[in-house]
Amino acid sequence: MAGRAAHGPGLWHRLRRPVAASWVLLVAGIVVAALPLFPPAAHDDAGGFSVTAALAHVDRIAAEPRPIGSAASARARGYLVDEITALGLEPELQELQVPDYYGAPGEVATVVNVLARIPGTASSGAVAVMAHYDTVPATRGANDNAAGVAVVLETARAILADTQLRNDVLLLLTDGEEPAPRLGSSAFVSAHPWAADVAFVVNLEAAGGGGPSLLVDVAGPNRWAIDRYDAAAPYPAAFSFLTATTELIGSYTDIAPFSAAGIPGVEFAYAHGSPIYHTDRDTPDVVSAATVRQQGANTLALVRHVGSVDLRPADRADTPTSFFTLGRFLLVRYPATVDVVVAAAAAGFLGLAVWRRRSWRRTLTGLGGTVGTCLAAGVVAALVWMPLGGWRTTMSTTESYLYLAALIALAAAVGGAAAALRKRRGGGPDLAGVVALWALAALAAAPAVPGLGYVFAWPALAGAAALLLGPPSGRLPRVAQVALVSLPALLLLVPMVDVLFQLAQPRPGNPDSQVLAVVAAPVLLASFVIELARPVLSRPAGNAGG
């Protein structure tokens, strides 16, 4: 007993600090990874974007629903014309007759775009800043899209109050965005004479009440547009996994006609709190001032920047680019081909580590167990979330994140149960098997979907390095191994988990965009990270954990 008592405290003192430090590292990693998901504090920028003025516009524009052809749409349009005139500009109206999307068969509605032009000193092409002012009949559309319209108006005011830009700036406030054909923007691109002048477009959208204003789409030369964004945006929130996904599924917003016409540009949008989307709860009081400031400041800065560069046609290589935001706010960007090289290096280092340990069979077994565990976690999450989301269709953002935390905890429990079962059968947490899953995901994603592979490639490389440097070599202390294995995965996967979770939200106002089963994807990815950290967190001192 005395010997055990003497040994016990000694073991505790050896393990206590590494274990505590490991958990502190993980918590710190989650915090840093989540920073890009929070917009900056809301206040007016001296000499720049005014949140106060923008929110005042939202109050006026979002006084009532504004479907195409309605009297409310005409009243909103009158307000926009008055505000543009007050800026010293000459508003122009582009009208077209269309079938009334919301009316009886055979009825006709008038769609009216509101435009204005701010001339440049020696224009080499026009920069269009765009948002739609129409809504579906059920909503006042304070976020979708009165907030975007307000950003356009406030951007125009700030530009006119400053030194004249080189290039022309077009204000394009479209009507008829909500019906599927994107009536107003399509009419502008196909029929308005100013469309031939547009060399870059910034489109503003929203599908919720707050959260980060994300770069969700890039049209035209990818690397050139990202370079412009990086040079200008003071509060970047951009991830190429998102723009790559948008490119795969296609855009359904006003930027689509521009992209189809070969006109380069970007789209900013936010989506936290998306259960209010297209409902009567999208009112001015739920608009996030912090989000409007981020969207507005980034829009103004980008329009100023692009408005000052040479926009004449040039041979701009459309180089696929990987990019992601770290912390608050560092934008990392590089050619997407680098991800292929990193994925191959990760696979090579993993193979070397497994060969040195002569643990091929255990690695394959661990890979199979990890795949099964992650898939089970995703399926269980979907089975829980689908009835919950169908019942709590009006959940708040805070409530939804509490559910997400519970679903991730459930995924961890599923993984823990699977690990306990493997241990009873003579196995245990196997780092090599988990890293193998990450490496395979990177090898599949990096060449197939440029811009997506980075989320798997860098964590796979870090995990393979931890295998080479960790036990039994003893060259990497436990805390350092935890950091190397877990932090890259957290930094790159947390934003992806967040974005995918927004896609899985209930949307009672737009059932066509509601796919609750998508929740399996963010929980599965969270399970990827949990299973990556489990071997190094659970290993006894001196054990390789795989």
C-alpha positions in Angstrom: 0.0 0.0 0.0 2.8 2.4 0.9 4.5 1.7 -2.4 1.3 2.3 -4.3 0.7 5.5 -2.4 4.2 6.7 -3.2 3.8 5.7 -6.8 0.3 7.3 -7.2 1.1 10.9 -6.4 4.2 10.6 -8.5 2.2 9.5 -11.5 -0.4 12.1 -10.9 2.2 14.9 -10.8 3.7 13.6 -14.0 0.4 13.6 -15.8 -1.6 16.4 -14.3 0.1 19.3 -16.0 0.3 17.8 -19.5 -3.3 16.8 -19.4 -4.5 20.2 -18.1 -2.3 22.0 -20.7 -3.6 19.8 -23.4 -7.2 20.8 -22.6 -6.3 24.5 -22.4 -4.7 24.2 -25.8 -7.9 22.6 -27.2 -10.1 25.3 -25.7 -7.8 28.1 -27.0 -7.8 26.5 -30.4 -11.6 26.5 -30.6 -11.7 30.1 -29.5 -9.2 31.2 -32.1 -10.9 29.1 -34.8 -14.2 30.7 -34.1 -13.0 34.3 -34.2 -13.7 34.8 -37.9 -17.3 33.8 -37.3 -17.9 37.0 -35.2 -18.2 40.3 -37.0 -16.4 43.4 -35.6 -18.1 45.6 -33.0 -20.7 47.9 -34.5 -19.8 51.6 -34.7 -19.5 54.2 -37.3 -16.1 54.4 -39.1 -14.8 58.0 -39.2 -14.7 59.1 -42.8 -16.1 55.7 -43.9 -19.1 53.5 -43.4 -21.9 54.6 -41.1 -23.8 51.8 -39.4 -26.2 54.4 -38.0 -27.1 55.7 -41.4 -27.4 52.2 -42.9 -29.8 51.0 -40.2 -31.9 54.2 -40.7 -32.3 53.1 -44.3 -33.3 49.6 -43.2 -36.0 51.0 -41.0 -37.6 52.9 -43.9 -37.1 50.3 -46.6 -38.3 47.4 -44.5 -41.6 49.0 -43.4 -43.6 46.5 -45.3 -43.3 43.5 -47.7 -42.3 44.5 -51.3 -43.1 41.8 -53.8 -42.8 42.7 -57.5 -45.6 44.9 -58.9 -47.0 45.9 -55.5 -47.8 49.3 -54.2 -45.3 48.7 -51.4 -42.6 48.0 -54.0 -43.4 51.4 -55.6 -43.2 53.2 -52.3 -39.8 51.6 -51.5 -38.6 52.5 -55.0 -39.7 56.1 -54.4 -37.6 56.2 -51.3 -34.6 54.9 -53.1 -35.0 57.5 -55.9 -35.3 60.3 -53.3 -32.2 59.1 -51.5 -30.1 58.8 -54.6 -31.3 62.2 -55.8 -30.3 63.7 -52.4 -26.8 62.4 -53.0 -26.6 64.6 -56.1 -27.0 61.7 -58.5 -29.5 61.2 -61.3 -31.4 57.9 -60.8 -32.5 55.9 -63.8 -35.3 53.4 -63.9 -35.2 50.2 -66.0 -38.7 48.7 -66.4 -39.9 45.4 -67.8 -43.2 43.6 -67.9 -43.2 40.1 -66.6 -45.7 37.4 -65.6 -46.8 38.2 -62.0 -45.0 35.5 -60.1 -47.2 35.9 -57.1 -50.5 36.7 -58.8 -53.1 34.8 -60.7 -52.2 33.1 -64.0 -52.1 35.5 -66.9 -51.6 38.6 -64.7 -48.6 40.9 -65.5 -46.4 42.8 -63.1 -43.8 45.6 -63.7 -40.3 45.0 -62.5 -38.2 48.1 -62.0 -34.5 48.4 -61.4 -33.2 51.6 -59.9 -29.7 52.6 -61.2 -27.3 55.5 -60.8 -23.8 56.3 -61.9 -20.9 57.9 -60.0 -18.5 59.0 -62.7 -14.7 58.4 -62.4 -11.9 60.6 -63.4 -10.6 58.3 -66.2 -12.7 55.2 -66.1 -11.2 51.9 -67.4 -14.5 50.1 -66.5 -17.3 50.4 -64.1 -17.6 48.8 -60.7 -21.2 47.8 -59.9 -22.4 47.5 -56.3 -25.7 45.6 -56.2 -28.6 44.5 -54.0 -32.2 43.7 -54.6 -35.0 45.6 -52.9 -37.9 43.2 -53.6 -39.2 40.6 -51.1 -41.4 37.6 -51.1 -45.0 38.5 -50.0 -44.6 37.0 -46.5 -41.8 39.2 -45.2 -40.6 42.7 -44.7 -37.2 41.5 -45.7 -35.1 43.7 -43.3 -32.1 41.4 -43.8 -33.2 40.0 -47.2 -32.4 42.4 -48.6 -33.1 45.9 -47.1 -29.8 45.7 -45.3 -27.9 45.1 -48.6 -29.7 48.0 -50.2 -28.8 50.2 -47.2 -25.1 49.2 -47.7 -25.3 50.2 -51.3 -26.7 53.6 -50.4 -24.2 54.2 -47.6 -21.4 53.1 -49.9 -22.4 55.6 -52.5 -22.6 58.4 -49.8 -19.1 57.6 -48.5 -17.6 57.5 -52.0 -19.1 60.8 -53.0 -17.8 62.4 -49.8 -14.2 61.3 -50.6 -11.8 61.8 -53.4 -13.2 60.9 -56.8 -12.3 57.5 -57.9 -10.6 56.6 -61.2 -13.4 54.2 -62.4 -17.1 54.7 -62.6 -19.2 53.2 -59.8 -22.7 51.9 -60.7 -25.4 51.6 -58.1 -27.7 48.7 -59.1 -30.8 48.2 -56.9 -32.6 45.3 -58.6 -36.3 44.3 -58.5 -37.5 40.7 -59.1 -34.6 38.8 -57.5 -36.9 36.5 -55.5 -38.6 34.8 -58.5 -36.2 32.1 -59.9 -35.3 33.9 -63.2 -33.6 36.8 -61.3 -35.7 39.1 -63.4 -34.1 42.5 -62.6 -30.4 41.5 -62.8 -31.0 39.3 -65.9 -32.7 42.3 -67.6 -29.8 44.6 -66.7 -27.1 42.2 -68.0 -29.0 41.4 -71.2 -30.6 44.7 -72.1 -29.2 47.8 -70.3 -26.4 49.7 -72.1 -24.4 50.2 -68.9 -23.9 46.4 -68.6 -21.2 46.6 -71.2 -19.2 48.9 -69.0 -19.3 46.7 -65.9 -15.8 45.2 -65.2 -16.5 44.1 -61.6 -19.6 43.5 -59.5 -20.2 43.3 -55.8 -23.5 41.6 -54.8 -24.9 41.8 -51.3 -27.2 39.1 -49.9 -28.5 37.7 -46.6 -30.4 34.5 -45.5 -30.5 35.2 -41.8 -30.2 38.0 -39.2 -26.5 38.1 -38.4 -23.2 36.4 -38.2 -20.2 36.9 -40.4 -20.6 38.6 -43.7 -18.9 35.9 -45.8 -17.4 35.8 -49.2 -19.7 33.2 -50.7 -19.1 33.4 -54.4 -16.4 34.5 -56.8 -17.1 35.1 -60.5 -14.4 35.4 -63.1 -10.6 35.0 -62.5 -10.4 33.5 -59.1 -6.9 34.5 -58.0 -7.3 38.1 -59.3 -10.6 38.6 -57.4 -9.2 37.1 -54.2 -6.1 39.3 -54.4 -8.4 42.4 -54.7 -10.5 41.2 -51.7 -7.3 40.6 -49.6 -5.9 44.0 -50.5 -9.1 45.8 -49.6 -11.3 44.1 -47.0 -10.6 45.3 -43.5 -12.6 42.5 -41.9 -12.2 39.4 -44.2 -14.3 36.3 -43.6 -13.5 34.1 -46.6 -13.1 30.4 -47.0 -12.5 28.7 -50.4 -14.4 25.6 -49.3 -17.5 27.8 -49.4 -16.9 29.4 -52.7 -15.9 26.0 -54.2 -19.2 24.6 -52.9 -21.1 27.5 -54.4 -19.4 26.9 -57.7 -20.4 23.2 -57.5 -24.1 23.7 -56.7 -24.5 26.9 -58.7 -25.6 30.4 -57.6 -29.2 31.3 -57.3 -28.8 35.0 -56.6 -28.4 38.2 -58.6 -24.7 37.5 -59.3 -25.6 34.5 -61.5 -26.4 36.5 -64.7 -23.1 38.4 -64.3 -21.2 35.2 -63.9 -22.9 33.7 -66.9 -21.9 36.7 -68.9 -18.3 36.4 -67.9 -18.3 39.5 -65.7 -16.0 39.1 -62.7 -17.2 39.9 -59.1 -17.9 38.7 -55.6 -20.9 38.1 -53.4 -21.1 38.8 -49.7 -23.8 37.2 -47.6 -24.6 36.2 -44.0 -26.9 33.5 -42.7 -26.8 33.1 -38.9 -30.4 32.9 -37.6 -31.7 31.7 -40.9 -35.1 30.4 -39.6 -36.3 34.0 -40.0 -35.5 33.8 -43.7 -38.6 34.7 -45.8 -40.8 34.9 -42.7 -42.6 37.8 -41.0 -39.9 37.7 -38.4 -37.3 39.3 -40.7 -37.9 42.8 -39.3 -35.5 45.7 -38.7 -35.1 44.9 -35.0 -33.4 41.6 -35.7 -30.8 43.1 -38.1 -27.3 42.7 -36.5 -25.6 46.1 -36.5 -22.2 44.4 -36.2 -22.9 42.3 -39.3 -24.0 45.4 -41.3 -20.8 47.1 -40.3 -18.7 44.2 -41.5 -20.6 43.9 -44.8 -20.6 47.7 -45.3 -17.0 48.3 -44.4 -15.8 45.4 -46.7 -18.0 46.6 -49.5 -16.9 50.2 -49.3 -13.2 49.3 -49.1 -13.4 46.8 -52.0 -15.4 49.3 -54.3 -12.8 52.0 -53.5 -9.9 49.6 -54.2 -11.3 48.2 -57.5 -12.5 51.6 -58.4 -8.8 52.8 -58.4 -7.1 50.0 -60.4 -6.9 49.4 -64.2 -9.9 47.4 -65.2 -9.2 47.2 -68.9 -9.4 43.7 -70.3 -6.2 41.8 -69.4 -4.9 38.3 -69.5 -5.7 37.3 -65.9 -5.0 33.6 -65.4 -7.9 32.0 -63.6 -5.7 30.2 -61.1 -7.8 28.2 -58.6 -6.9 29.5 -55.2 -7.2 28.1 -51.7 -7.9 30.7 -49.0 -9.1 30.8 -45.4 -9.4 33.4 -42.6 -7.5 32.8 -39.4 -8.1 34.7 -36.2 -9.3 38.3 -36.5 -8.6 38.7 -39.4 -5.7 37.1 -41.4 -6.5 35.9 -44.9 -4.2 33.1 -46.0 -4.2 32.4 -49.7 -2.1 30.3 -52.2 -2.5 28.3 -55.4 -4.9 25.4 -54.8 -2.3 23.0 -56.4 -0.3 23.3 -53.1 -3.0 21.3 -51.4 -2.4 18.4 -53.7 1.3 18.5 -52.8 0.5 18.8 -49.1 -1.9 15.8 -49.3 0.7 13.7 -51.1 3.3 14.6 -48.4 0.9 13.7 -45.7 0.3 10.3 -47.2 4.0 9.8 -47.7 4.9 10.7 -44.1 2.0 8.5 -42.8 3.3 5.6 -44.8 6.8 6.1 -43.4 5.5 6.3 -39.9 3.4 3.1 -40.3 6.4 1.3 -42.0 8.7 2.2 -39.1 6.2 0.9 -36.5 5.3 -2.1 -38.7 1.6 -1.5 -37.8 -0.2 -1.8 -41.2 -2.8 -4.1 -39.9 -3.6 -1.9 -36.9 -3.7 1.2 -39.1 -6.2 -0.4 -41.5 -8.3 -1.6 -38.6 -8.2 1.9 -37.0 -9.1 3.4 -40.4 -12.2 1.2 -40.7 -13.2 1.9 -37.1 -12.8 5.6 -37.5 -14.9 5.6 -40.7 -17.6 3.6 -38.9 -17.5 5.9 -35.9 -17.8 9.1 -37.8 -20.6 7.8 -40.1 -22.5 6.6 -37.0 -22.1 10.0 -35.4 -23.5 11.8 -38.5 -26.4 9.4 -38.8 -27.3 9.6 -35.1 -27.1 13.5 -35.3 -29.4 13.5 -38.3 -31.9 11.2 -36.7 -32.0 13.5 -33.6 -32.0 16.9 -35.5 -34.6 16.2 -38.2 -37.6 15.8 -35.9 -36.2 18.5 -33.6 -35.8 21.0 -36.5 -39.2 20.1 -37.8 -40.7 20.9 -34.4 -38.6 24.0 -33.4 -38.9 25.8 -36.7 -38.5 29.2 -35.0 -35.4 28.5 -33.0 -33.0 31.4 -32.2 -29.4 31.4 -33.1 -28.4 30.8 -29.4 -30.8 27.9 -29.1 -29.5 26.3 -32.4 -25.9 26.4 -31.1 -26.9 24.8 -27.9 -28.3 22.0 -30.0 -25.2 21.8 -32.0 -23.1 21.5 -28.9 -25.3 18.7 -27.7 -25.0 16.9 -31.1 -21.2 17.2 -31.0 -21.2 15.9 -27.4 -23.4 13.0 -28.7 -20.8 12.4 -31.4 -18.1 12.3 -28.8 -20.1 9.8 -26.8 -20.6 7.6 -29.9 -16.9 7.7 -30.5 -16.1 7.0 -26.9 -18.4 3.9 -26.9 -16.7 2.7 -30.1 -13.3 3.2 -28.6 -14.2 1.3 -25.5 -15.6 -1.6 -27.6 -12.3 -1.7 -29.6 -10.3 -1.7 -26.4 -12.3 -4.6 -25.0 -11.4 -6.5 -28.2 -7.7 -5.8 -27.7 -7.4 -2.6 -29.7 -7.5 1.1 -28.7 -7.4 4.6 -30.0 -5.2 4.6 -33.1 -3.8 7.8 -34.4 -2.4 6.3 -37.6 -5.8 5.0 -38.5 -7.4 8.4 -38.0 -4.7 10.3 -39.9 -5.2 7.8 -42.7 -8.8 9.0 -43.0 -7.7 12.6 -43.2 -5.0 11.8 -45.8 -7.5 9.9 -47.9 -10.0 12.8 -47.7 -7.3 15.2 -48.7 -6.1 13.1 -51.6 -9.7 12.9 -52.9 -10.7 16.5 -52.3 -7.6 18.5 -53.3 -7.5 17.5 -57.0 -11.3 17.0 -57.5 -12.5 20.3 -55.9 -9.8 23.0 -55.9 -10.1 25.1 -52.8 -11.6 22.4 -50.7 -8.7 20.1 -50.0 -6.9 22.4 -47.6 -9.3 21.6 -44.8 -8.1 18.0 -44.8 -4.5 18.3 -46.2 -2.9 20.5 -43.5 -4.3 18.5 -40.5 -3.3 15.3 -42.3 0.2 16.5 -42.7 0.4 17.7 -39.0 -1.0 14.4 -37.8 1.5 12.4 -39.9 4.3 14.6 -38.5 3.1 13.9 -34.9 3.2 10.2 -35.7 6.9 10.5 -36.8 8.0 12.6 -33.9 5.8 11.2 -31.1 6.1 8.0 -29.2 7.9 5.7 -29.3 10.6 8.1 -30.6 10.0 10.4 -27.6 11.0 13.5 -29.6 7.6 15.2 -29.1 6.2 15.9 -25.6 2.6 15.0 -25.0 1.4 18.7 -25.0 3.2 19.4 -28.3 1.7 16.3 -29.9 -1.8 17.4 -28.8 -1.1 20.8 -30.3 0.3 19.4 -33.6 -2.5 16.9 -34.0 -5.5 19.1 -33.0 -4.9 22.8 -33.6 -4.6 22.7 -37.4 -7.8 20.6 -37.6 -9.7 23.0 -35.3 -8.5 26.1 -37.0 -9.6 24.9 -40.5 -12.7 22.8 -39.6 -14.6 24.9 -37.1 -15.6 27.5 -39.8 -16.7 24.7 -42.1 -18.7 23.1 -39.3 -20.4 26.4 -38.7 -21.3 27.1 -42.3 -22.6 23.6 -42.9 -24.7 23.9 -39.8 -26.3 27.0 -41.2 -27.3 25.0 -44.2 -29.1 22.5 -42.0 -31.3 25.1 -40.2 -35.1 24.9 -40.4 -36.5 27.5 -42.9 -40.3 27.6 -42.6 -40.4 30.6 -45.0 -38.5 28.7 -47.7 -39.0 25.0 -47.4 -37.3 24.4 -50.8 -34.0 25.4 -49.2 -34.5 23.4 -46.0 -32.5 20.2 -45.9 -32.3 19.2 -42.2 -30.4 16.0 -43.0 -27.4 18.2 -43.9 -26.7 18.4 -40.2 -25.0 15.0 -40.6 -22.1 16.8 -42.5 -21.0 19.2 -39.7 -21.4 16.6 -37.0 -19.4 14.1 -39.1 -16.6 16.7 -39.5 -16.7 17.5 -35.8 -16.3 13.7 -35.2 -13.3 13.7 -37.5 -11.6 16.2 -35.2 -12.7 14.4 -32.0 -11.3 11.1 -33.3 -8.1 12.8 -34.3 -7.6 14.2 -30.8 -8.8 11.1 -28.9 -5.6 8.9 -29.3 -3.2 11.6 -28.0 -5.5 12.7 -25.2 -6.2 9.2 -24.0 -2.8 7.6 -24.3 -0.9 6.7 -21.1 2.6 8.2 -20.8 5.0 6.5 -23.1 2.3 5.0 -25.3 2.2 5.8 -29.0 -1.5 6.1 -29.2 -1.3 4.6 -32.6 
